[in-house]
Amino acid sequence: MEWRCAGLGWPEGKPVLRWEGGRRSALSYGKEIGFRAVGERRCVGARGNPCPLRAVVPGRATQARCPECARLDRAFSVAADGVPDDPRTYRVYLAWFGAGLVKAGITAEERGAARLLEQGAVAFCWLGRGPLMAARRTEELLRAALGVPDRVSYARKREVRGGLPEWAERERELEGLYGRAVGLDGWAEALERLPFAAVDHEGAFASAGSAAAEGVVSELVDGGVVAGRLVAAAGPDLHLEVAGRGVLVVDTRVLVGWALVGADAGAGVTVPVQELAGEGGGGGAEQEGLF
C-alpha cells in the first residue's frame, strides 16, 4: 500500500500528517520519526479531484500542483475572490507571530482556529464576524489603517519563533491592535464586532524553551531520508532534533505529493537543507493564499 503525503493538519489542535485516501498519522512531541522518499513527486490535483496526468512537480515547490491544476484550484478559491457569493459566515482576525509581526486575515467561521494553527500563529484574536464580502472589505480597511499585511513569509515566521516574548507581552500587543481596529470608522455594516479574547498556541506548538532551528529541509529527492526526534511544530513546519545537526525545520509543504516509506529514526537527514540565515524571506517561502 502506497503512502503518499497530503500535508500537515491540526485537527483538535494537534499536529497530524495526512495521506492520500484520508489516512492520518498522529504526531506527538518527543517521538522519533523517520521516512524516505520514493520515486517522483506527483501533482495532488485540485478541489478534491485527482490530476488527470499525475504530473511530476518540482521538489522545491511549496505547492504540489502542476500549472493546470494550480489554475483550477485558484479559480475557485475564496482567497482569489473566486466565490464571492459564498453563503458562509466569516471571521476577521489578527494573527501574532512574533514581536511586531502581526497580520490581518479572514477565515470561515466553521473552521474555528484551524486556519490560525495552519499559519503558525503563536497567538491571535477575533475582530468581527459576518458575510464574506463584508469581512473582506473590513480586512482591507484594517491592513491600510493599522499598517499590517495580509500575509507573512514562513521564512520570517521561523526567524522570530526561537525568541518569543512572554504571554503577557503577546497579549498586550494584540489588545492594543484590537482596540485600534474596532475603533476604526469604515467597518462594513454587516460585520459584527467581537469582544477581545486573546488565544495562545504556544502549548499546541510546544515552542516554549525549544532550541532555535539551524536550517530548513527545502526539498526531498528520491531515496532521501529525513529522521529525528520531533520537538515542536507550527503551521506546516515540523521541528526535528537531528543527531549531529541540532534542530532542523521540515517544511511539510515540500513533502506533499511524495510517496514515503519508513526509515530508521537515527538515519539523520540526507536531503537538501537550507540554512535559516540564508532563507531571507523571499517569495519561495511566501504563504500561498489566505484560506
C-alpha positions in Angstrom: 0.0 0.0 0.0 1.4 3.4 -1.0 1.5 6.2 1.5 1.6 9.5 -0.5 1.8 12.6 1.7 -1.1 15.1 1.7 0.3 17.5 4.2 0.2 18.5 7.8 -3.1 19.3 9.5 -4.1 20.4 13.0 -7.4 18.6 14.0 -8.3 19.4 17.6 -5.2 21.5 17.9 -2.7 18.6 17.4 -0.3 18.0 14.5 -1.3 15.2 12.2 0.3 14.0 8.9 -2.4 13.4 6.3 -2.1 10.9 3.4 -3.9 10.5 0.1 -7.1 8.4 0.7 -7.9 10.0 4.0 -5.5 8.2 6.3 -3.8 10.1 9.2 -0.8 9.7 11.4 -0.9 11.5 14.7 2.4 13.1 15.8 3.5 13.5 19.4 6.3 15.7 20.7 9.3 13.7 21.8 8.6 10.9 19.3 11.3 9.6 17.0 10.2 9.7 13.4 11.9 8.8 10.1 10.9 8.4 6.4 12.4 8.0 3.0 11.1 9.5 -0.3 10.4 7.0 -3.1 10.0 7.6 -6.8 8.8 11.0 -8.1 6.7 13.8 -6.6 3.3 13.9 -8.2 0.6 16.6 -8.6 -2.1 16.3 -6.0 -4.9 17.7 -8.3 -7.4 20.4 -7.4 -10.6 20.9 -5.5 -10.7 17.3 -4.4 -10.1 15.9 -8.0 -7.0 14.0 -8.9 -4.6 15.3 -11.5 -5.6 13.5 -14.8 -1.9 13.4 -15.8 -0.4 12.5 -12.4 2.1 15.1 -13.5 5.6 15.3 -11.9 6.1 18.5 -9.9 9.4 20.1 -8.8 10.8 19.1 -5.5 11.3 22.6 -4.2 7.8 23.9 -5.0 5.7 24.6 -1.9 2.5 23.7 -3.7 2.4 20.2 -5.2 0.3 21.1 -8.2 1.0 21.2 -11.9 0.3 24.5 -13.7 -3.2 23.4 -14.9 -4.3 22.1 -11.5 -2.9 25.2 -9.8 -5.0 27.4 -12.1 -8.2 25.4 -11.4 -7.6 25.5 -7.7 -7.1 29.2 -7.7 -10.1 29.9 -9.9 -12.4 28.5 -7.2 -10.5 29.9 -4.2 -12.1 32.3 -1.7 -8.7 33.9 -1.3 -8.8 34.9 -5.0 -12.5 36.1 -4.7 -13.4 33.1 -6.9 -16.6 32.5 -4.9 -17.9 36.0 -3.9 -21.4 34.5 -3.2 -20.2 32.1 -0.6 -23.1 31.9 1.9 -20.9 31.0 5.0 -20.2 33.3 7.9 -16.6 34.6 8.0 -14.5 35.9 10.8 -11.8 38.6 10.7 -8.8 38.1 12.9 -5.4 39.4 13.9 -2.6 36.8 14.0 0.5 37.3 16.0 3.8 35.5 15.0 6.4 37.4 17.0 7.0 40.9 18.5 5.8 43.4 15.9 4.9 40.7 13.4 1.1 40.7 13.1 -1.2 40.2 10.1 -4.9 40.6 9.4 -6.9 37.9 7.7 -10.3 36.2 7.4 -11.4 32.6 7.7 -14.7 30.7 7.5 -16.3 30.6 11.0 -17.0 26.9 10.7 -13.2 26.3 10.7 -12.7 27.8 14.1 -9.0 28.4 14.8 -7.8 25.8 12.3 -6.5 28.4 9.9 -4.5 30.1 12.6 -2.8 26.9 13.6 -2.1 26.1 9.9 -0.4 29.5 9.5 1.7 29.0 12.6 0.1 31.9 14.5 1.5 31.8 18.1 -1.4 33.9 19.3 -4.5 35.5 17.8 -7.7 37.3 18.5 -11.0 37.6 16.6 -12.2 41.0 15.5 -15.6 40.5 13.8 -17.9 38.1 12.0 -20.3 38.4 9.1 -20.7 37.7 5.3 -17.7 37.1 3.2 -17.5 40.4 1.3 -18.1 42.4 4.4 -15.3 40.5 6.1 -13.1 41.1 3.0 -13.8 44.9 2.9 -13.0 45.2 6.7 -9.8 43.2 6.3 -8.6 45.6 3.6 -9.5 48.6 5.9 -7.5 47.1 8.7 -4.4 46.5 6.6 -4.4 50.0 5.4 -5.3 51.7 8.7 -3.1 49.6 11.0 -0.2 49.0 8.6 -0.4 45.2 8.9 0.0 42.8 6.0 -2.4 40.1 4.8 0.5 37.6 4.6 3.9 37.0 6.3 6.5 34.7 4.8 7.3 31.5 6.6 11.0 32.5 6.5 10.2 35.5 8.6 8.0 33.4 11.0 10.9 31.0 11.5 13.3 33.8 12.3 11.2 35.1 15.2 9.9 31.7 16.5 13.1 31.0 18.5 12.9 34.1 20.7 9.3 34.7 21.7 8.3 37.2 24.5 6.2 36.1 27.4 2.4 35.6 27.1 1.6 38.9 28.9 3.6 40.9 26.3 2.0 39.0 23.4 -1.5 39.6 24.8 -0.7 43.3 25.4 0.4 43.8 21.8 -2.7 42.1 20.5 -5.0 44.0 22.8 -3.6 47.3 21.7 -4.1 46.5 18.0 -7.6 45.2 18.7 -8.5 48.5 20.4 -7.3 50.4 17.4 -9.1 48.0 14.9 -12.5 48.1 16.5 -12.4 51.8 16.9 -11.9 52.5 13.2 -14.6 54.1 11.1 -15.5 52.4 7.8 -16.2 48.9 9.1 -18.7 47.1 6.8 -22.2 47.5 8.4 -22.9 43.8 8.1 -19.9 42.9 10.2 -20.4 42.3 13.9 -17.6 43.4 16.2 -16.5 40.7 18.7 -15.1 41.2 22.2 -11.4 40.9 22.8 -10.1 37.5 23.8 -6.5 36.5 23.0 -5.8 32.9 22.2 -2.4 31.3 22.8 -0.9 28.5 20.7 2.4 28.2 22.3 1.3 25.0 24.1 -0.1 23.4 20.9 3.2 24.2 19.1 5.5 23.2 22.1 7.5 26.2 21.2 8.4 27.3 24.8 12.0 26.7 25.5 12.7 24.9 22.3 16.1 25.3 20.7 16.4 27.7 17.6 16.4 25.8 14.3 19.6 25.6 12.3 18.1 25.0 8.9 15.1 24.0 6.8 14.6 20.9 4.7 13.9 22.6 1.4 13.1 19.6 -0.8 13.0 15.8 -1.0 14.8 13.6 -3.5 14.2 10.0 -4.5 15.8 7.9 -1.8 16.4 10.9 0.5 15.9 10.4 4.3 14.5 12.7 7.0 14.7 11.4 10.5 15.0 12.7 14.1 13.0 13.5 17.2 10.0 15.7 17.0 10.5 18.6 19.5 8.0 21.2 18.2 5.7 22.2 15.3 4.0 25.3 14.0 1.9 25.8 10.9 3.3 23.4 8.2 6.7 23.1 10.0 7.9 20.2 12.0 11.0 20.9 14.2 13.2 17.8 14.4 16.2 17.3 16.6 18.7 15.5 14.4 21.8 13.7 15.7 24.9 15.8 15.0 22.9 18.6 13.3 20.8 20.3 16.0 17.2 21.2 15.2 16.1 21.3 11.6 12.7 22.5 10.3 10.9 20.2 7.9 8.6 22.3 5.8 5.9 19.7 5.2 4.6 21.5 2.1 7.5 20.0 0.2 6.5 16.5 1.4 3.1 16.8 -0.3 2.9 14.6 -3.4 5.7 12.3 -2.4 5.3 8.6 -1.6 7.0 8.0 1.8 8.2 4.8 3.4 9.5 4.3 7.0 13.2 4.8 7.8 15.3 4.3 10.9 14.8 7.2 13.3 18.6 7.6 13.7 19.3 7.8 10.0 19.6 11.6 10.0 18.9 13.9 7.1 20.2 13.1 3.6 18.1 15.7 1.6 18.9 19.3 0.8 18.9 21.6 3.8 18.8 25.4 3.5 20.4 27.4 6.3 17.9 29.6 8.1 20.2 32.6 8.0 20.2 32.5 4.2 16.5 32.0 3.6 15.8 35.7 3.7 12.0 35.7 3.4 12.0 35.5 -0.4 8.9 34.7 -2.5 9.6 31.0 -2.4 8.6 30.8 1.3 5.6 33.1 1.0 2.2 32.0 2.3 0.0 30.8 -0.6 -3.4 32.3 -0.1 -5.4 33.3 3.0 -7.5 30.2 3.4 
